[in-house]
Amino acid sequence: MTRYDTLKATSGTTSSRSIPIIDLTPSFSSSLADRQKVANKIHDACTTIGFFYIKGHGIPNGVCDDVLKLAERFFHELPDPSKEAIHMKNSPQFRGYEPAAYSSSNNFTSKETKEAFNWGYEPGLDPTGGDGKYVEIDGSSDGSKNQWPLEDDLPGFYKGIAEYYSHVLQLSRHLCRLFALSLNLKEDFFDPMITHPGGIARLIRYRPSSNPKPLSEVDENEEIGLGAHSDYECFTLLLQDSNPGLEILGSDGHWISAQPVEGGIVVNVADFLMRWTNDKYKSTVHRVVNRTAKERYSIPLFFSINYDETVETLPSCISEDNPAKYQPIAAGQYVLDRLSLTLKTGKY
């Protein structure tokens, strides 16, 4: 039974106003007090809904706009034979082109209509250059396992991906420092664990709805883009276009529509961080349903610590009266095991 199964999900009309919007601008200040104020807001969001928007994050609007256009180009301009050549069935690390209904986030209880292109961390995408010690989710360390379209098939694709990924990777490292402050840890607590981090990202296309209708009590959600699930890693940064689709399961069992916020990026707690914090921070179930007659594009980055690290309950989250609830787990193996469950074969 999944965490979703334990909740009676009903539809509702709660707006995105229920999801906090946090301005990160003060977090780039030289003042620790300013950074701590932002961290406190993050703490409040993570202990309640587990989701928040960030603005003032430092990624130029043009970079965000360009990568969303790149997503559209990938799905419409790349020829089918070129997509087939980089099909994720060829990758033991879940990388490459993913056709609609090829995987499912909720054990195929609903047919997912999304298409995706998946890639992961490689030193060439890291503005720091990495530390030369990157380890994949399967424990291998013999270089990048990504599958990229040929430059002749989609000119400028890799360059555009690298531009956005480098920005969002550094933003993720910055957020790790804020998460540390939010948990009463030293600001650099996570720094040694994110020198060659896990960073799986996706371009996702959600096809237009054949029967557009708003979130309502009678909606049966026959066209699920991405089924109800929680994310696996530490946290997710989601860039989405202007079309709504992300829905969050509230503690009252009602779905909350996470309407796009101009210039904003969605951040949500994932299962690593929930385990790390001994359930103090909430890894919240969510889904995607495109209720519009337009295509929807989004680009999530699932940020993890180095895959060769171990996730163990944080010292600030345990006490004599509140001992650790979870056993230590290897970061990479945990992600691999969870991803394996998304395919009907149970393996890549």
Contacts in CASP RR format, 6 or more apart in sequence:
PFRMAT RR
TARGET T0000
AUTHOR 0000-0000-0000
METHOD contacts of the structure
MODEL  1
MTRYDTLKATSGTTSSRSIPIIDLTPSFSSSLADRQKVANKIHDACTTIG
FFYIKGHGIPNGVCDDVLKLAERFFHELPDPSKEAIHMKNSPQFRGYEPA
AYSSSNNFTSKETKEAFNWGYEPGLDPTGGDGKYVEIDGSSDGSKNQWPL
EDDLPGFYKGIAEYYSHVLQLSRHLCRLFALSLNLKEDFFDPMITHPGGI
ARLIRYRPSSNPKPLSEVDENEEIGLGAHSDYECFTLLLQDSNPGLEILG
SDGHWISAQPVEGGIVVNVADFLMRWTNDKYKSTVHRVVNRTAKERYSIP
LFFSINYDETVETLPSCISEDNPAKYQPIAAGQYVLDRLSLTLKTGKY
2 106 0 8 1.000
2 107 0 8 1.000
2 229 0 8 1.000
3 230 0 8 1.000
3 285 0 8 1.000
4 106 0 8 1.000
4 228 0 8 1.000
4 229 0 8 1.000
4 230 0 8 1.000
4 249 0 8 1.000
4 285 0 8 1.000
7 249 0 8 1.000
7 253 0 8 1.000
7 285 0 8 1.000
8 253 0 8 1.000
9 228 0 8 1.000
9 249 0 8 1.000
9 253 0 8 1.000
9 254 0 8 1.000
9 255 0 8 1.000
10 217 0 8 1.000
10 253 0 8 1.000
10 254 0 8 1.000
10 255 0 8 1.000
11 215 0 8 1.000
11 216 0 8 1.000
11 217 0 8 1.000
11 218 0 8 1.000
11 219 0 8 1.000
11 254 0 8 1.000
11 255 0 8 1.000
12 215 0 8 1.000
12 216 0 8 1.000
12 217 0 8 1.000
12 254 0 8 1.000
12 255 0 8 1.000
12 256 0 8 1.000
13 215 0 8 1.000
13 216 0 8 1.000
13 257 0 8 1.000
14 250 0 8 1.000
14 254 0 8 1.000
14 255 0 8 1.000
14 256 0 8 1.000
14 257 0 8 1.000
15 256 0 8 1.000
15 257 0 8 1.000
15 259 0 8 1.000
16 53 0 8 1.000
16 256 0 8 1.000
16 257 0 8 1.000
16 258 0 8 1.000
16 259 0 8 1.000
16 261 0 8 1.000
18 49 0 8 1.000
18 256 0 8 1.000
19 49 0 8 1.000
19 51 0 8 1.000
19 52 0 8 1.000
19 53 0 8 1.000
19 248 0 8 1.000
19 256 0 8 1.000
19 258 0 8 1.000
19 266 0 8 1.000
20 41 0 8 1.000
20 44 0 8 1.000
20 45 0 8 1.000
20 49 0 8 1.000
20 52 0 8 1.000
20 53 0 8 1.000
21 52 0 8 1.000
21 53 0 8 1.000
21 54 0 8 1.000
21 55 0 8 1.000
21 261 0 8 1.000
21 264 0 8 1.000
22 38 0 8 1.000
22 41 0 8 1.000
22 42 0 8 1.000
22 45 0 8 1.000
22 52 0 8 1.000
22 53 0 8 1.000
22 54 0 8 1.000
22 55 0 8 1.000
23 38 0 8 1.000
23 54 0 8 1.000
23 55 0 8 1.000
23 56 0 8 1.000
24 38 0 8 1.000
24 54 0 8 1.000
24 55 0 8 1.000
24 56 0 8 1.000
24 57 0 8 1.000
24 58 0 8 1.000
24 174 0 8 1.000
24 178 0 8 1.000
25 56 0 8 1.000
26 34 0 8 1.000
26 35 0 8 1.000
26 37 0 8 1.000
26 38 0 8 1.000
27 34 0 8 1.000
27 35 0 8 1.000
27 38 0 8 1.000
27 39 0 8 1.000
27 174 0 8 1.000
27 178 0 8 1.000
28 58 0 8 1.000
28 174 0 8 1.000
29 35 0 8 1.000
32 187 0 8 1.000
35 177 0 8 1.000
35 178 0 8 1.000
35 181 0 8 1.000
35 187 0 8 1.000
36 181 0 8 1.000
38 178 0 8 1.000
39 178 0 8 1.000
39 179 0 8 1.000
39 180 0 8 1.000
39 181 0 8 1.000
39 182 0 8 1.000
40 182 0 8 1.000
41 52 0 8 1.000
42 52 0 8 1.000
42 178 0 8 1.000
42 179 0 8 1.000
42 182 0 8 1.000
43 182 0 8 1.000
43 183 0 8 1.000
45 51 0 8 1.000
45 52 0 8 1.000
46 52 0 8 1.000
46 182 0 8 1.000
46 269 0 8 1.000
46 273 0 8 1.000
46 277 0 8 1.000
46 280 0 8 1.000
46 281 0 8 1.000
46 282 0 8 1.000
47 280 0 8 1.000
47 281 0 8 1.000
47 282 0 8 1.000
48 282 0 8 1.000
49 248 0 8 1.000
49 250 0 8 1.000
49 251 0 8 1.000
49 256 0 8 1.000
49 282 0 8 1.000
49 284 0 8 1.000
50 268 0 8 1.000
50 269 0 8 1.000
50 281 0 8 1.000
50 282 0 8 1.000
50 283 0 8 1.000
50 284 0 8 1.000
51 248 0 8 1.000
51 258 0 8 1.000
51 266 0 8 1.000
51 267 0 8 1.000
51 268 0 8 1.000
51 269 0 8 1.000
51 284 0 8 1.000
51 286 0 8 1.000
52 266 0 8 1.000
52 267 0 8 1.000
52 268 0 8 1.000
53 261 0 8 1.000
53 264 0 8 1.000
53 265 0 8 1.000
53 266 0 8 1.000
53 267 0 8 1.000
54 264 0 8 1.000
54 265 0 8 1.000
54 267 0 8 1.000
55 261 0 8 1.000
55 263 0 8 1.000
55 264 0 8 1.000
57 171 0 8 1.000
57 264 0 8 1.000
57 265 0 8 1.000
58 167 0 8 1.000
58 171 0 8 1.000
59 164 0 8 1.000
59 167 0 8 1.000
59 168 0 8 1.000
59 171 0 8 1.000
59 265 0 8 1.000
60 167 0 8 1.000
61 263 0 8 1.000
63 163 0 8 1.000
63 164 0 8 1.000
63 167 0 8 1.000
64 164 0 8 1.000
64 239 0 8 1.000
64 263 0 8 1.000
66 160 0 8 1.000
66 163 0 8 1.000
66 164 0 8 1.000
67 160 0 8 1.000
67 161 0 8 1.000
67 163 0 8 1.000
67 164 0 8 1.000
67 239 0 8 1.000
67 299 0 8 1.000
68 239 0 8 1.000
68 241 0 8 1.000
68 297 0 8 1.000
68 299 0 8 1.000
70 157 0 8 1.000
70 160 0 8 1.000
70 161 0 8 1.000
70 203 0 8 1.000
71 117 0 8 1.000
71 203 0 8 1.000
71 204 0 8 1.000
71 205 0 8 1.000
71 297 0 8 1.000
71 299 0 8 1.000
72 205 0 8 1.000
72 295 0 8 1.000
72 297 0 8 1.000
73 154 0 8 1.000
73 157 0 8 1.000
74 117 0 8 1.000
74 149 0 8 1.000
74 154 0 8 1.000
74 157 0 8 1.000
74 203 0 8 1.000
75 115 0 8 1.000
75 203 0 8 1.000
75 205 0 8 1.000
77 154 0 8 1.000
78 149 0 8 1.000
78 153 0 8 1.000
78 154 0 8 1.000
79 153 0 8 1.000
82 149 0 8 1.000
82 150 0 8 1.000
82 153 0 8 1.000
82 154 0 8 1.000
83 97 0 8 1.000
83 99 0 8 1.000
84 97 0 8 1.000
86 96 0 8 1.000
86 97 0 8 1.000
86 147 0 8 1.000
86 148 0 8 1.000
86 149 0 8 1.000
87 96 0 8 1.000
87 97 0 8 1.000
87 98 0 8 1.000
87 99 0 8 1.000
88 94 0 8 1.000
88 95 0 8 1.000
88 96 0 8 1.000
88 97 0 8 1.000
88 98 0 8 1.000
88 102 0 8 1.000
88 118 0 8 1.000
88 147 0 8 1.000
88 348 0 8 1.000
89 348 0 8 1.000
90 96 0 8 1.000
90 147 0 8 1.000
91 145 0 8 1.000
91 147 0 8 1.000
91 348 0 8 1.000
92 138 0 8 1.000
92 145 0 8 1.000
92 348 0 8 1.000
93 120 0 8 1.000
93 136 0 8 1.000
93 137 0 8 1.000
93 138 0 8 1.000
93 145 0 8 1.000
93 348 0 8 1.000
94 118 0 8 1.000
94 200 0 8 1.000
94 339 0 8 1.000
94 348 0 8 1.000
95 118 0 8 1.000
95 119 0 8 1.000
95 120 0 8 1.000
95 145 0 8 1.000
95 146 0 8 1.000
95 147 0 8 1.000
96 117 0 8 1.000
96 118 0 8 1.000
96 119 0 8 1.000
96 146 0 8 1.000
96 147 0 8 1.000
97 115 0 8 1.000
97 116 0 8 1.000
97 117 0 8 1.000
97 147 0 8 1.000
98 114 0 8 1.000
98 115 0 8 1.000
98 116 0 8 1.000
98 117 0 8 1.000
98 118 0 8 1.000
99 115 0 8 1.000
100 112 0 8 1.000
100 113 0 8 1.000
100 114 0 8 1.000
100 115 0 8 1.000
100 207 0 8 1.000
101 111 0 8 1.000
101 112 0 8 1.000
101 113 0 8 1.000
102 343 0 8 1.000
103 112 0 8 1.000
103 342 0 8 1.000
103 343 0 8 1.000
104 110 0 8 1.000
104 111 0 8 1.000
104 112 0 8 1.000
104 227 0 8 1.000
104 342 0 8 1.000
104 344 0 8 1.000
105 112 0 8 1.000
105 226 0 8 1.000
105 227 0 8 1.000
105 228 0 8 1.000
105 229 0 8 1.000
105 287 0 8 1.000
105 342 0 8 1.000
106 227 0 8 1.000
106 228 0 8 1.000
106 229 0 8 1.000
107 341 0 8 1.000
108 344 0 8 1.000
110 221 0 8 1.000
110 224 0 8 1.000
110 227 0 8 1.000
111 224 0 8 1.000
112 224 0 8 1.000
112 225 0 8 1.000
112 226 0 8 1.000
112 227 0 8 1.000
113 206 0 8 1.000
113 207 0 8 1.000
113 223 0 8 1.000
113 224 0 8 1.000
113 225 0 8 1.000
113 290 0 8 1.000
114 204 0 8 1.000
114 205 0 8 1.000
114 206 0 8 1.000
114 225 0 8 1.000
114 226 0 8 1.000
114 288 0 8 1.000
115 204 0 8 1.000
115 205 0 8 1.000
115 207 0 8 1.000
116 202 0 8 1.000
116 203 0 8 1.000
116 204 0 8 1.000
116 205 0 8 1.000
117 202 0 8 1.000
117 203 0 8 1.000
118 200 0 8 1.000
118 201 0 8 1.000
118 202 0 8 1.000
119 146 0 8 1.000
119 147 0 8 1.000
119 148 0 8 1.000
119 161 0 8 1.000
119 200 0 8 1.000
119 201 0 8 1.000
119 202 0 8 1.000
120 144 0 8 1.000
120 145 0 8 1.000
120 146 0 8 1.000
120 198 0 8 1.000
120 199 0 8 1.000
120 200 0 8 1.000
120 201 0 8 1.000
121 134 0 8 1.000
121 169 0 8 1.000
121 196 0 8 1.000
121 197 0 8 1.000
121 198 0 8 1.000
121 199 0 8 1.000
121 200 0 8 1.000
122 134 0 8 1.000
122 143 0 8 1.000
122 144 0 8 1.000
122 146 0 8 1.000
123 129 0 8 1.000
123 130 0 8 1.000
123 132 0 8 1.000
123 134 0 8 1.000
123 144 0 8 1.000
123 196 0 8 1.000
124 162 0 8 1.000
125 161 0 8 1.000
125 162 0 8 1.000
125 165 0 8 1.000
125 166 0 8 1.000
125 169 0 8 1.000
126 166 0 8 1.000
126 169 0 8 1.000
126 196 0 8 1.000
127 166 0 8 1.000
127 169 0 8 1.000
127 170 0 8 1.000
130 195 0 8 1.000
130 196 0 8 1.000
131 195 0 8 1.000
131 196 0 8 1.000
132 196 0 8 1.000
133 141 0 8 1.000
133 195 0 8 1.000
133 196 0 8 1.000
133 306 0 8 1.000
133 308 0 8 1.000
134 141 0 8 1.000
134 143 0 8 1.000
134 196 0 8 1.000
134 306 0 8 1.000
135 141 0 8 1.000
135 196 0 8 1.000
135 306 0 8 1.000
135 307 0 8 1.000
135 308 0 8 1.000
135 332 0 8 1.000
136 143 0 8 1.000
136 145 0 8 1.000
136 307 0 8 1.000
136 332 0 8 1.000
137 198 0 8 1.000
137 307 0 8 1.000
137 332 0 8 1.000
137 333 0 8 1.000
137 335 0 8 1.000
137 336 0 8 1.000
137 339 0 8 1.000
138 332 0 8 1.000
138 336 0 8 1.000
139 307 0 8 1.000
139 308 0 8 1.000
139 332 0 8 1.000
139 333 0 8 1.000
148 157 0 8 1.000
148 158 0 8 1.000
149 157 0 8 1.000
149 158 0 8 1.000
151 157 0 8 1.000
151 158 0 8 1.000
164 239 0 8 1.000
164 299 0 8 1.000
165 201 0 8 1.000
165 301 0 8 1.000
168 201 0 8 1.000
168 237 0 8 1.000
168 239 0 8 1.000
168 301 0 8 1.000
169 197 0 8 1.000
169 199 0 8 1.000
169 301 0 8 1.000
169 303 0 8 1.000
171 237 0 8 1.000
172 194 0 8 1.000
172 197 0 8 1.000
172 199 0 8 1.000
172 235 0 8 1.000
172 237 0 8 1.000
172 301 0 8 1.000
172 303 0 8 1.000
173 191 0 8 1.000
173 194 0 8 1.000
173 197 0 8 1.000
175 235 0 8 1.000
175 237 0 8 1.000
175 267 0 8 1.000
175 303 0 8 1.000
176 190 0 8 1.000
176 191 0 8 1.000
176 194 0 8 1.000
176 234 0 8 1.000
177 187 0 8 1.000
177 188 0 8 1.000
177 190 0 8 1.000
177 191 0 8 1.000
179 190 0 8 1.000
179 234 0 8 1.000
179 235 0 8 1.000
179 273 0 8 1.000
180 186 0 8 1.000
180 187 0 8 1.000
180 188 0 8 1.000
180 189 0 8 1.000
180 190 0 8 1.000
181 187 0 8 1.000
183 277 0 8 1.000
183 280 0 8 1.000
183 314 0 8 1.000
183 316 0 8 1.000
183 317 0 8 1.000
184 316 0 8 1.000
185 314 0 8 1.000
185 315 0 8 1.000
185 316 0 8 1.000
190 305 0 8 1.000
193 305 0 8 1.000
193 306 0 8 1.000
193 309 0 8 1.000
194 305 0 8 1.000
194 306 0 8 1.000
195 306 0 8 1.000
196 306 0 8 1.000
197 303 0 8 1.000
197 304 0 8 1.000
197 305 0 8 1.000
197 306 0 8 1.000
198 233 0 8 1.000
198 302 0 8 1.000
198 303 0 8 1.000
198 304 0 8 1.000
198 305 0 8 1.000
198 306 0 8 1.000
198 307 0 8 1.000
198 331 0 8 1.000
198 332 0 8 1.000
198 335 0 8 1.000
199 233 0 8 1.000
199 301 0 8 1.000
199 302 0 8 1.000
199 303 0 8 1.000
199 304 0 8 1.000
200 233 0 8 1.000
200 301 0 8 1.000
200 302 0 8 1.000
200 304 0 8 1.000
200 335 0 8 1.000
201 299 0 8 1.000
201 300 0 8 1.000
201 301 0 8 1.000
201 302 0 8 1.000
202 299 0 8 1.000
202 300 0 8 1.000
203 297 0 8 1.000
203 299 0 8 1.000
204 226 0 8 1.000
204 288 0 8 1.000
204 297 0 8 1.000
204 298 0 8 1.000
204 299 0 8 1.000
204 300 0 8 1.000
205 295 0 8 1.000
205 296 0 8 1.000
205 297 0 8 1.000
206 225 0 8 1.000
206 226 0 8 1.000
206 245 0 8 1.000
206 288 0 8 1.000
206 290 0 8 1.000
206 295 0 8 1.000
206 296 0 8 1.000
206 297 0 8 1.000
206 298 0 8 1.000
207 290 0 8 1.000
207 295 0 8 1.000
208 290 0 8 1.000
208 292 0 8 1.000
208 293 0 8 1.000
208 294 0 8 1.000
208 295 0 8 1.000
209 223 0 8 1.000
209 290 0 8 1.000
209 291 0 8 1.000
209 292 0 8 1.000
209 293 0 8 1.000
210 223 0 8 1.000
211 222 0 8 1.000
211 223 0 8 1.000
212 291 0 8 1.000
212 292 0 8 1.000
212 293 0 8 1.000
213 219 0 8 1.000
213 291 0 8 1.000
214 291 0 8 1.000
215 247 0 8 1.000
215 255 0 8 1.000
215 257 0 8 1.000
215 289 0 8 1.000
215 291 0 8 1.000
221 287 0 8 1.000
221 289 0 8 1.000
223 289 0 8 1.000
223 290 0 8 1.000
224 287 0 8 1.000
224 288 0 8 1.000
224 289 0 8 1.000
225 287 0 8 1.000
225 288 0 8 1.000
225 289 0 8 1.000
225 290 0 8 1.000
226 287 0 8 1.000
226 288 0 8 1.000
227 287 0 8 1.000
227 288 0 8 1.000
228 249 0 8 1.000
228 285 0 8 1.000
228 286 0 8 1.000
228 287 0 8 1.000
229 285 0 8 1.000
229 286 0 8 1.000
229 287 0 8 1.000
230 270 0 8 1.000
230 271 0 8 1.000
230 283 0 8 1.000
230 284 0 8 1.000
230 285 0 8 1.000
230 286 0 8 1.000
231 268 0 8 1.000
231 270 0 8 1.000
231 271 0 8 1.000
231 283 0 8 1.000
231 302 0 8 1.000
232 270 0 8 1.000
232 271 0 8 1.000
232 272 0 8 1.000
232 302 0 8 1.000
232 304 0 8 1.000
232 334 0 8 1.000
232 335 0 8 1.000
232 338 0 8 1.000
232 339 0 8 1.000
233 270 0 8 1.000
233 271 0 8 1.000
233 272 0 8 1.000
233 302 0 8 1.000
233 303 0 8 1.000
233 304 0 8 1.000
233 335 0 8 1.000
234 270 0 8 1.000
234 272 0 8 1.000
234 273 0 8 1.000
234 276 0 8 1.000
234 303 0 8 1.000
234 304 0 8 1.000
234 305 0 8 1.000
235 267 0 8 1.000
235 268 0 8 1.000
235 269 0 8 1.000
235 270 0 8 1.000
235 273 0 8 1.000
235 303 0 8 1.000
236 266 0 8 1.000
236 267 0 8 1.000
236 268 0 8 1.000
236 270 0 8 1.000
236 300 0 8 1.000
236 301 0 8 1.000
236 302 0 8 1.000
236 303 0 8 1.000
237 265 0 8 1.000
237 266 0 8 1.000
237 267 0 8 1.000
237 300 0 8 1.000
237 301 0 8 1.000
237 303 0 8 1.000
238 246 0 8 1.000
238 265 0 8 1.000
238 266 0 8 1.000
238 267 0 8 1.000
238 268 0 8 1.000
238 298 0 8 1.000
238 299 0 8 1.000
238 300 0 8 1.000
238 301 0 8 1.000
239 265 0 8 1.000
239 298 0 8 1.000
239 299 0 8 1.000
239 300 0 8 1.000
240 246 0 8 1.000
240 260 0 8 1.000
240 266 0 8 1.000
240 296 0 8 1.000
240 297 0 8 1.000
240 298 0 8 1.000
240 299 0 8 1.000
241 260 0 8 1.000
241 296 0 8 1.000
241 297 0 8 1.000
241 298 0 8 1.000
242 260 0 8 1.000
242 262 0 8 1.000
243 260 0 8 1.000
243 290 0 8 1.000
243 292 0 8 1.000
243 294 0 8 1.000
243 295 0 8 1.000
243 296 0 8 1.000
243 297 0 8 1.000
244 257 0 8 1.000
244 258 0 8 1.000
244 259 0 8 1.000
244 260 0 8 1.000
244 291 0 8 1.000
244 292 0 8 1.000
244 296 0 8 1.000
245 257 0 8 1.000
245 258 0 8 1.000
245 288 0 8 1.000
245 289 0 8 1.000
245 290 0 8 1.000
245 291 0 8 1.000
245 292 0 8 1.000
245 296 0 8 1.000
246 257 0 8 1.000
246 258 0 8 1.000
246 266 0 8 1.000
246 286 0 8 1.000
246 287 0 8 1.000
246 288 0 8 1.000
246 298 0 8 1.000
247 255 0 8 1.000
247 256 0 8 1.000
247 257 0 8 1.000
247 258 0 8 1.000
247 286 0 8 1.000
247 287 0 8 1.000
247 288 0 8 1.000
247 289 0 8 1.000
248 255 0 8 1.000
248 256 0 8 1.000
248 258 0 8 1.000
248 284 0 8 1.000
248 285 0 8 1.000
248 286 0 8 1.000
249 255 0 8 1.000
249 256 0 8 1.000
249 284 0 8 1.000
249 285 0 8 1.000
249 286 0 8 1.000
249 287 0 8 1.000
250 256 0 8 1.000
250 284 0 8 1.000
255 287 0 8 1.000
258 266 0 8 1.000
258 286 0 8 1.000
268 283 0 8 1.000
268 284 0 8 1.000
268 286 0 8 1.000
269 281 0 8 1.000
269 282 0 8 1.000
269 283 0 8 1.000
269 284 0 8 1.000
270 283 0 8 1.000
270 302 0 8 1.000
271 283 0 8 1.000
271 338 0 8 1.000
272 304 0 8 1.000
272 305 0 8 1.000
272 311 0 8 1.000
272 331 0 8 1.000
272 334 0 8 1.000
273 281 0 8 1.000
273 283 0 8 1.000
274 281 0 8 1.000
274 282 0 8 1.000
274 283 0 8 1.000
275 311 0 8 1.000
275 313 0 8 1.000
275 326 0 8 1.000
275 329 0 8 1.000
276 311 0 8 1.000
276 312 0 8 1.000
276 313 0 8 1.000
276 314 0 8 1.000
276 317 0 8 1.000
277 313 0 8 1.000
277 314 0 8 1.000
277 317 0 8 1.000
278 313 0 8 1.000
278 314 0 8 1.000
278 317 0 8 1.000
278 318 0 8 1.000
278 322 0 8 1.000
278 324 0 8 1.000
278 325 0 8 1.000
278 326 0 8 1.000
279 325 0 8 1.000
280 317 0 8 1.000
288 296 0 8 1.000
288 298 0 8 1.000
290 296 0 8 1.000
304 331 0 8 1.000
304 332 0 8 1.000
304 335 0 8 1.000
305 311 0 8 1.000
305 331 0 8 1.000
306 331 0 8 1.000
307 330 0 8 1.000
307 331 0 8 1.000
307 332 0 8 1.000
307 335 0 8 1.000
308 330 0 8 1.000
308 331 0 8 1.000
308 332 0 8 1.000
309 330 0 8 1.000
309 331 0 8 1.000
310 328 0 8 1.000
310 329 0 8 1.000
310 330 0 8 1.000
310 331 0 8 1.000
311 328 0 8 1.000
311 329 0 8 1.000
311 330 0 8 1.000
311 331 0 8 1.000
311 334 0 8 1.000
312 324 0 8 1.000
312 328 0 8 1.000
313 324 0 8 1.000
313 325 0 8 1.000
313 326 0 8 1.000
318 324 0 8 1.000
339 348 0 8 1.000
340 346 0 8 1.000
340 347 0 8 1.000
340 348 0 8 1.000
END
